[in-house]
């Protein structure tokens, strides 16, 4: 079970690194990118942010259910 939790954290860390890389690319090259390239990068940023948000919501649900179990013991 702990391996699954660790794997989930690694997944989010990878997504965060990808998001940071795309954000840095946007910052450094925004003047050189054409409209299509900007839209594509922005869509990738949005997708990565959504993945991270989904993971944090699931994680919050897990934490809340564990806290509820501890209160009921």
Biopython code that builds the backbone (N, CA, C, O; Angstrom):
import numpy as np
from Bio.PDB.StructureBuilder import StructureBuilder

atoms = [
    (1, "UNK", "N", (0.823, -1.197, 0.000)),
    (1, "UNK", "CA", (0.000, 0.000, 0.000)),
    (1, "UNK", "C", (0.866, 1.259, 0.000)),
    (1, "UNK", "O", (0.560, 2.213, -0.714)),
    (2, "UNK", "N", (1.942, 1.276, 0.790)),
    (2, "UNK", "CA", (2.794, 2.457, 0.828)),
    (2, "UNK", "C", (3.457, 2.711, -0.524)),
    (2, "UNK", "O", (3.759, 3.856, -0.858)),
    (3, "UNK", "N", (3.685, 1.659, -1.300)),
    (3, "UNK", "CA", (4.278, 1.834, -2.625)),
    (3, "UNK", "C", (3.339, 2.606, -3.530)),
    (3, "UNK", "O", (3.788, 3.413, -4.343)),
    (4, "UNK", "N", (2.040, 2.368, -3.401)),
    (4, "UNK", "CA", (1.074, 3.106, -4.203)),
    (4, "UNK", "C", (1.066, 4.581, -3.822)),
    (4, "UNK", "O", (1.000, 5.448, -4.694)),
    (5, "UNK", "N", (1.132, 4.871, -2.528)),
    (5, "UNK", "CA", (1.161, 6.265, -2.095)),
    (5, "UNK", "C", (2.409, 6.959, -2.628)),
    (5, "UNK", "O", (2.338, 8.091, -3.108)),
    (6, "UNK", "N", (3.535, 6.291, -2.546)),
    (6, "UNK", "CA", (4.774, 6.878, -3.035)),
    (6, "UNK", "C", (4.702, 7.093, -4.542)),
    (6, "UNK", "O", (5.170, 8.115, -5.044)),
    (7, "UNK", "N", (4.132, 6.157, -5.254)),
    (7, "UNK", "CA", (3.994, 6.278, -6.690)),
    (7, "UNK", "C", (3.113, 7.482, -7.036)),
    (7, "UNK", "O", (3.411, 8.215, -7.979)),
    (8, "UNK", "N", (2.038, 7.687, -6.284)),
    (8, "UNK", "CA", (1.161, 8.822, -6.525)),
    (8, "UNK", "C", (1.905, 10.140, -6.321)),
    (8, "UNK", "O", (1.732, 11.074, -7.105)),
    (9, "UNK", "N", (2.721, 10.225, -5.289)),
    (9, "UNK", "CA", (3.482, 11.444, -5.024)),
    (9, "UNK", "C", (4.483, 11.688, -6.154)),
    (9, "UNK", "O", (4.664, 12.825, -6.589)),
    (10, "UNK", "N", (5.122, 10.637, -6.621)),
    (10, "UNK", "CA", (6.077, 10.785, -7.714)),
    (10, "UNK", "C", (5.371, 11.271, -8.973)),
    (10, "UNK", "O", (5.914, 12.093, -9.711)),
    (11, "UNK", "N", (4.177, 10.774, -9.220)),
    (11, "UNK", "CA", (3.387, 11.209, -10.380)),
    (11, "UNK", "C", (3.126, 12.718, -10.312)),
    (11, "UNK", "O", (3.287, 13.426, -11.306)),
    (12, "UNK", "N", (2.727, 13.198, -9.144)),
    (12, "UNK", "CA", (2.438, 14.622, -8.995)),
    (12, "UNK", "C", (3.716, 15.442, -9.107)),
    (12, "UNK", "O", (3.698, 16.527, -9.689)),
    (13, "UNK", "N", (4.809, 14.954, -8.569)),
    (13, "UNK", "CA", (6.081, 15.666, -8.691)),
    (13, "UNK", "C", (6.497, 15.808, -10.153)),
    (13, "UNK", "O", (6.983, 16.862, -10.565)),
    (14, "UNK", "N", (6.306, 14.752, -10.931)),
    (14, "UNK", "CA", (6.637, 14.805, -12.361)),
    (14, "UNK", "C", (5.754, 15.824, -13.066)),
    (14, "UNK", "O", (6.240, 16.611, -13.878)),
    (15, "UNK", "N", (4.454, 15.817, -12.761)),
    (15, "UNK", "CA", (3.525, 16.777, -13.371)),
    (15, "UNK", "C", (3.907, 18.213, -13.001)),
    (15, "UNK", "O", (3.854, 19.108, -13.845)),
    (16, "UNK", "N", (4.286, 18.427, -11.755)),
    (16, "UNK", "CA", (4.690, 19.766, -11.314)),
    (16, "UNK", "C", (5.961, 20.222, -12.030)),
    (16, "UNK", "O", (6.078, 21.390, -12.403)),
    (17, "UNK", "N", (6.907, 19.310, -12.221)),
    (17, "UNK", "CA", (8.132, 19.646, -12.951)),
    (17, "UNK", "C", (7.818, 19.985, -14.409)),
    (17, "UNK", "O", (8.397, 20.914, -14.972)),
    (18, "UNK", "N", (6.903, 19.231, -15.016)),
    (18, "UNK", "CA", (6.504, 19.529, -16.393)),
    (18, "UNK", "C", (5.829, 20.901, -16.478)),
    (18, "UNK", "O", (6.087, 21.672, -17.402)),
    (19, "UNK", "N", (4.978, 21.190, -15.520)),
    (19, "UNK", "CA", (4.291, 22.477, -15.480)),
    (19, "UNK", "C", (5.290, 23.622, -15.321)),
    (19, "UNK", "O", (5.175, 24.652, -15.984)),
    (20, "UNK", "N", (6.257, 23.435, -14.446)),
    (20, "UNK", "CA", (7.289, 24.458, -14.250)),
    (20, "UNK", "C", (8.095, 24.668, -15.534)),
    (20, "UNK", "O", (8.412, 25.801, -15.895)),
    (21, "UNK", "N", (8.422, 23.579, -16.215)),
    (21, "UNK", "CA", (9.175, 23.682, -17.473)),
    (21, "UNK", "C", (8.406, 24.425, -18.546)),
    (21, "UNK", "O", (8.965, 25.270, -19.245)),
    (22, "UNK", "N", (7.130, 24.114, -18.679)),
    (22, "UNK", "CA", (6.316, 24.821, -19.671)),
    (22, "UNK", "C", (6.152, 26.287, -19.314)),
    (22, "UNK", "O", (6.178, 27.150, -20.192)),
    (23, "UNK", "N", (5.985, 26.569, -18.044)),
    (23, "UNK", "CA", (5.863, 27.964, -17.605)),
    (23, "UNK", "C", (7.147, 28.742, -17.900)),
    (23, "UNK", "O", (7.100, 29.892, -18.338)),
    (24, "UNK", "N", (8.285, 28.106, -17.657)),
    (24, "UNK", "CA", (9.570, 28.746, -17.945)),
    (24, "UNK", "C", (9.711, 28.992, -19.448)),
    (24, "UNK", "O", (10.188, 30.049, -19.862)),
    (25, "UNK", "N", (9.299, 28.028, -20.258)),
    (25, "UNK", "CA", (9.347, 28.189, -21.711)),
    (25, "UNK", "C", (8.490, 29.367, -22.152)),
    (25, "UNK", "O", (8.916, 30.181, -22.971)),
    (26, "UNK", "N", (7.293, 29.454, -21.610)),
    (26, "UNK", "CA", (6.413, 30.586, -21.931)),
    (26, "UNK", "C", (7.069, 31.911, -21.557)),
    (26, "UNK", "O", (7.043, 32.868, -22.332)),
    (27, "UNK", "N", (7.653, 31.957, -20.367)),
    (27, "UNK", "CA", (8.280, 33.185, -19.899)),
    (27, "UNK", "C", (9.451, 33.608, -20.783)),
    (27, "UNK", "O", (9.589, 34.783, -21.122)),
    (28, "UNK", "N", (10.291, 32.641, -21.151)),
    (28, "UNK", "CA", (11.508, 32.963, -21.896)),
    (28, "UNK", "C", (11.276, 33.197, -23.386)),
    (28, "UNK", "O", (11.969, 34.010, -23.998)),
    (29, "UNK", "N", (10.315, 32.499, -23.972)),
    (29, "UNK", "CA", (10.173, 32.540, -25.425)),
    (29, "UNK", "C", (8.841, 33.093, -25.914)),
    (29, "UNK", "O", (8.526, 32.953, -27.095)),
    (30, "UNK", "N", (8.046, 33.720, -25.043)),
    (30, "UNK", "CA", (6.713, 34.142, -25.445)),
    (30, "UNK", "C", (6.715, 35.083, -26.652)),
    (30, "UNK", "O", (5.780, 35.058, -27.452)),
    (31, "UNK", "N", (7.738, 35.898, -26.789)),
    (31, "UNK", "CA", (7.794, 36.838, -27.913)),
    (31, "UNK", "C", (8.164, 36.144, -29.230)),
    (31, "UNK", "O", (7.875, 36.669, -30.305)),
    (32, "UNK", "N", (8.794, 34.979, -29.155)),
    (32, "UNK", "CA", (9.234, 34.270, -30.354)),
    (32, "UNK", "C", (8.232, 33.214, -30.826)),
    (32, "UNK", "O", (8.357, 32.694, -31.935)),
    (33, "UNK", "N", (7.244, 32.895, -29.993)),
    (33, "UNK", "CA", (6.283, 31.852, -30.335)),
    (33, "UNK", "C", (5.125, 32.420, -31.148)),
    (33, "UNK", "O", (4.669, 33.537, -30.904)),
    (34, "UNK", "N", (4.660, 31.643, -32.108)),
    (34, "UNK", "CA", (3.491, 32.097, -32.867)),
    (34, "UNK", "C", (2.215, 31.757, -32.080)),
    (34, "UNK", "O", (2.264, 31.111, -31.034)),
    (35, "UNK", "N", (1.087, 32.206, -32.610)),
    (35, "UNK", "CA", (-0.194, 32.054, -31.939)),
    (35, "UNK", "C", (-0.516, 30.582, -31.655)),
    (35, "UNK", "O", (-0.963, 30.252, -30.556)),
    (36, "UNK", "N", (-0.299, 29.717, -32.612)),
    (36, "UNK", "CA", (-0.587, 28.297, -32.446)),
    (36, "UNK", "C", (0.285, 27.688, -31.352)),
    (36, "UNK", "O", (-0.206, 26.920, -30.524)),
    (37, "UNK", "N", (1.570, 28.023, -31.341)),
    (37, "UNK", "CA", (2.487, 27.491, -30.330)),
    (37, "UNK", "C", (2.082, 27.953, -28.929)),
    (37, "UNK", "O", (2.111, 27.172, -27.978)),
    (38, "UNK", "N", (1.704, 29.227, -28.813)),
    (38, "UNK", "CA", (1.269, 29.747, -27.514)),
    (38, "UNK", "C", (0.012, 29.030, -27.028)),
    (38, "UNK", "O", (-0.081, 28.650, -25.861)),
    (39, "UNK", "N", (-0.952, 28.848, -27.927)),
    (39, "UNK", "CA", (-2.186, 28.161, -27.545)),
    (39, "UNK", "C", (-1.906, 26.722, -27.128)),
    (39, "UNK", "O", (-2.505, 26.227, -26.173)),
    (40, "UNK", "N", (-1.010, 26.052, -27.827)),
    (40, "UNK", "CA", (-0.671, 24.664, -27.503)),
    (40, "UNK", "C", (-0.008, 24.567, -26.139)),
    (40, "UNK", "O", (-0.366, 23.708, -25.332)),
    (41, "UNK", "N", (0.949, 25.436, -25.878)),
    (41, "UNK", "CA", (1.628, 25.422, -24.580)),
    (41, "UNK", "C", (0.647, 25.761, -23.462)),
    (41, "UNK", "O", (0.679, 25.138, -22.401)),
    (42, "UNK", "N", (-0.213, 26.732, -23.687)),
    (42, "UNK", "CA", (-1.203, 27.089, -22.671)),
    (42, "UNK", "C", (-2.154, 25.916, -22.391)),
    (42, "UNK", "O", (-2.533, 25.680, -21.244)),
    (43, "UNK", "N", (-2.532, 25.192, -23.434)),
    (43, "UNK", "CA", (-3.397, 24.022, -23.248)),
    (43, "UNK", "C", (-2.684, 22.949, -22.436)),
    (43, "UNK", "O", (-3.296, 22.313, -21.577)),
    (44, "UNK", "N", (-1.392, 22.741, -22.700)),
    (44, "UNK", "CA", (-0.619, 21.767, -21.918)),
    (44, "UNK", "C", (-0.506, 22.191, -20.458)),
    (44, "UNK", "O", (-0.628, 21.364, -19.555)),
    (45, "UNK", "N", (-0.273, 23.483, -20.231)),
    (45, "UNK", "CA", (-0.198, 24.007, -18.866)),
    (45, "UNK", "C", (-1.525, 23.757, -18.145)),
    (45, "UNK", "O", (-1.540, 23.324, -16.993)),
    (46, "UNK", "N", (-2.625, 24.030, -18.824)),
    (46, "UNK", "CA", (-3.946, 23.827, -18.236)),
    (46, "UNK", "C", (-4.166, 22.351, -17.905)),
    (46, "UNK", "O", (-4.655, 22.033, -16.820)),
    (47, "UNK", "N", (-3.820, 21.461, -18.804)),
    (47, "UNK", "CA", (-3.988, 20.018, -18.568)),
    (47, "UNK", "C", (-3.165, 19.540, -17.369)),
    (47, "UNK", "O", (-3.652, 18.776, -16.536)),
    (48, "UNK", "N", (-1.923, 19.996, -17.293)),
    (48, "UNK", "CA", (-1.073, 19.606, -16.167)),
    (48, "UNK", "C", (-1.614, 20.143, -14.846)),
    (48, "UNK", "O", (-1.622, 19.436, -13.838)),
    (49, "UNK", "N", (-2.061, 21.388, -14.856)),
    (49, "UNK", "CA", (-2.623, 21.971, -13.640)),
    (49, "UNK", "C", (-3.883, 21.216, -13.209)),
    (49, "UNK", "O", (-4.120, 21.031, -12.016)),
    (50, "UNK", "N", (-4.680, 20.787, -14.171)),
    (50, "UNK", "CA", (-5.881, 20.010, -13.868)),
    (50, "UNK", "C", (-5.514, 18.674, -13.243)),
    (50, "UNK", "O", (-6.154, 18.246, -12.282)),
    (51, "UNK", "N", (-4.492, 18.008, -13.774)),
    (51, "UNK", "CA", (-4.038, 16.737, -13.196)),
    (51, "UNK", "C", (-3.603, 16.920, -11.739)),
    (51, "UNK", "O", (-3.955, 16.116, -10.875)),
    (52, "UNK", "N", (-2.850, 17.964, -11.479)),
    (52, "UNK", "CA", (-2.378, 18.228, -10.119)),
    (52, "UNK", "C", (-3.562, 18.540, -9.202)),
    (52, "UNK", "O", (-3.621, 18.055, -8.072)),
    (53, "UNK", "N", (-4.498, 19.347, -9.688)),
    (53, "UNK", "CA", (-5.673, 19.691, -8.890)),
    (53, "UNK", "C", (-6.502, 18.447, -8.568)),
    (53, "UNK", "O", (-6.944, 18.276, -7.432)),
    (54, "UNK", "N", (-6.713, 17.591, -9.549)),
    (54, "UNK", "CA", (-7.461, 16.355, -9.326)),
    (54, "UNK", "C", (-6.788, 15.492, -8.267)),
    (54, "UNK", "O", (-7.452, 14.937, -7.391)),
    (55, "UNK", "N", (-5.472, 15.383, -8.352)),
    (55, "UNK", "CA", (-4.737, 14.578, -7.385)),
    (55, "UNK", "C", (-4.893, 15.153, -5.981)),
    (55, "UNK", "O", (-5.118, 14.405, -5.030)),
    (56, "UNK", "N", (-4.777, 16.475, -5.842)),
    (56, "UNK", "CA", (-4.876, 17.081, -4.513)),
    (56, "UNK", "C", (-6.282, 16.923, -3.934)),
    (56, "UNK", "O", (-6.433, 16.758, -2.724)),
    (57, "UNK", "N", (-7.312, 16.970, -4.782)),
    (57, "UNK", "CA", (-8.666, 16.750, -4.278)),
    (57, "UNK", "C", (-8.844, 15.316, -3.785)),
    (57, "UNK", "O", (-9.457, 15.097, -2.741)),
    (58, "UNK", "N", (-8.318, 14.341, -4.521)),
    (58, "UNK", "CA", (-8.391, 12.945, -4.080)),
    (58, "UNK", "C", (-7.632, 12.762, -2.771)),
    (58, "UNK", "O", (-8.094, 12.079, -1.858)),
    (59, "UNK", "N", (-6.477, 13.376, -2.698)),
    (59, "UNK", "CA", (-5.646, 13.273, -1.500)),
    (59, "UNK", "C", (-6.369, 13.895, -0.303)),
    (59, "UNK", "O", (-6.326, 13.350, 0.800)),
    (60, "UNK", "N", (-7.020, 15.012, -0.514)),
    (60, "UNK", "CA", (-7.777, 15.665, 0.556)),
    (60, "UNK", "C", (-8.906, 14.751, 1.050)),
    (60, "UNK", "O", (-9.166, 14.669, 2.250)),
    (61, "UNK", "N", (-9.567, 14.073, 0.122)),
    (61, "UNK", "CA", (-10.621, 13.133, 0.502)),
    (61, "UNK", "C", (-10.087, 11.993, 1.348)),
    (61, "UNK", "O", (-10.723, 11.581, 2.318)),
    (62, "UNK", "N", (-8.922, 11.484, 0.983)),
    (62, "UNK", "CA", (-8.291, 10.406, 1.747)),
    (62, "UNK", "C", (-7.958, 10.884, 3.156)),
    (62, "UNK", "O", (-8.236, 10.192, 4.136)),
    (63, "UNK", "N", (-7.363, 12.064, 3.251)),
    (63, "UNK", "CA", (-6.986, 12.607, 4.558)),
    (63, "UNK", "C", (-8.226, 12.823, 5.420)),
    (63, "UNK", "O", (-8.224, 12.499, 6.608)),
    (64, "UNK", "N", (-9.268, 13.362, 4.830)),
    (64, "UNK", "CA", (-10.487, 13.615, 5.599)),
    (64, "UNK", "C", (-11.123, 12.310, 6.077)),
    (64, "UNK", "O", (-11.624, 12.242, 7.200)),
    (65, "UNK", "N", (-11.107, 11.280, 5.240)),
    (65, "UNK", "CA", (-11.686, 9.996, 5.657)),
    (65, "UNK", "C", (-10.844, 9.351, 6.753)),
    (65, "UNK", "O", (-11.392, 8.733, 7.665)),
    (66, "UNK", "N", (-9.523, 9.486, 6.677)),
    (66, "UNK", "CA", (-8.664, 8.956, 7.738)),
    (66, "UNK", "C", (-8.895, 9.690, 9.061)),
    (66, "UNK", "O", (-8.928, 9.073, 10.125)),
    (67, "UNK", "N", (-9.053, 11.004, 8.982)),
    (67, "UNK", "CA", (-9.336, 11.774, 10.195)),
    (67, "UNK", "C", (-10.676, 11.371, 10.794)),
    (67, "UNK", "O", (-10.817, 11.282, 12.014)),
    (68, "UNK", "N", (-11.649, 11.130, 9.940)),
    (68, "UNK", "CA", (-12.972, 10.698, 10.407)),
    (68, "UNK", "C", (-12.884, 9.330, 11.091)),
    (68, "UNK", "O", (-13.516, 9.107, 12.123)),
    (69, "UNK", "N", (-12.104, 8.427, 10.517)),
    (69, "UNK", "CA", (-11.912, 7.099, 11.120)),
    (69, "UNK", "C", (-11.265, 7.222, 12.492)),
    (69, "UNK", "O", (-11.653, 6.527, 13.431)),
    (70, "UNK", "N", (-10.271, 8.114, 12.610)),
    (70, "UNK", "CA", (-9.580, 8.298, 13.889)),
    (70, "UNK", "C", (-10.521, 8.860, 14.949)),
    (70, "UNK", "O", (-10.435, 8.483, 16.117)),
    (71, "UNK", "N", (-11.423, 9.762, 14.548)),
    (71, "UNK", "CA", (-12.384, 10.325, 15.488)),
    (71, "UNK", "C", (-13.373, 9.273, 15.963)),
    (71, "UNK", "O", (-13.822, 9.316, 17.108)),
    (72, "UNK", "N", (-13.717, 8.330, 15.097)),
    (72, "UNK", "CA", (-14.709, 7.316, 15.427)),
    (72, "UNK", "C", (-14.132, 6.152, 16.229)),
    (72, "UNK", "O", (-14.887, 5.321, 16.733)),
    (73, "UNK", "N", (-12.828, 6.079, 16.352)),
    (73, "UNK", "CA", (-12.205, 4.964, 17.096)),
    (73, "UNK", "C", (-12.344, 5.137, 18.589)),
    (73, "UNK", "O", (-11.878, 4.294, 19.355)),
]
sb = StructureBuilder()
sb.init_structure("model")
sb.init_model(0)
sb.init_chain("A")
sb.init_seg("    ")
for serial, (resi, resn, name, xyz) in enumerate(atoms, 1):
    if name == "N":
        sb.init_residue(resn, " ", resi, " ")
    sb.init_atom(name, np.array(xyz, "f"), 0.0, 1.0, " ", f" {name:<3s}", serial, name[0])
structure = sb.get_structure()
